[in-house]
Amino acid sequence: MTIAWDDERVVGMARLLSDGVCNAYLLDVWTASSHRRRGIGRAMVERLCEAVPGQHVGLQTDNAQAFYESFGFRLQPDFMSRVSGRWLENEASRD
């Protein structure tokens, strides 16, 4: 995980989950709207990708394809997923 700070205020965060061998997954990338378009998101993603050399880094996005494509991510046509049980019916979503 990497966190971007502006003095004592958190203005961005990104996480990367990896199997430690060949596959990693980028998730929860965000930058505060007041700090966007300053290279913060790009810097966080690059830092995380540098931490997993030689690994395939995947992600999902609905509205930021151009952002990720601008620094090397490419659209992959096949993706499969599954919801275990019913969507958002779990302990974490009850609070």
N, C-alpha and C positions, 0 to 999 in steps of 0.2 A: 504494500500500500504506500502511496505517496500523498502528501498533503501540501497544499500551497497556502502560504500565510501572507498577510499584509499586516505587518506589525503583530498584534495579538488576535487578529481576526482570520478565521479560516475562510479562504476564498476559492478553494478547489480541492478535489480529492479524486483519486483513481485507484482501483485495485486490480491485481492480476493473480489469478489462480493458476498454478502450474503442477503438473505431475512430476516435475523435476527431471524429466527425460526428454520428451519431444513435443508435448502439447501444453499450451497455456491459453487462458481465456481472460480477456480484458472486460471488466465490468465496472459499473458505478462511476463512470467518468463524468464529472460535472465541474463547472466553474461558475461562480457567482455572476449574475448578469451584469453587475457593475464592473467586473474585471474581464469580461470576454473580449476577444479579438486583440489580445496582448501577448499571445504565445504561451499562456499558462497551461492550457489543455494539452497542446502539442508537447511542451516540455515534460509534463507528467507522463504522458504516454511513451515518449521516447525513453525516459528514465526507466520505466518499467520494462520496456522491450529490451533495453540493454542488459537488464538483469537476467535475461533468459536466452543467451546466445545459442543459435542453432535450433531453437524451438519454433514450431508453428504457433503463431498467436492469432486466435480467432476472437470474434466479437459479433454482437447483433446490434443493429441500430435501425430505427424506423425513419429518422429524419436527419441524420448526420453523415450520410454516405460520402458526400463531397469532402467533408472535413477529414475523414479517415483516408479516403483515396488520395488526398493531397500529400500524404506522407507515406504512401506505399501499400496501404491495404487494398486488396482487390476483392471484388464481389465473387463469392463462391455460389454456384447455382444450386447445390444440394445441401439441405440441412434438415435434420429430423429432430423432433422434440416430443415430449410426453409430459402430461400433468399426472402426478401421482395422487390418486383420490380426486377430490374436487378442488378446482382453482381457488387458491387463497383461503382454503379451509384448513387452518393449522394453528398451532399455539402462537406462533409469531404474529399472526394477523389479528389475533383477538385483543391485543392490548391497544 
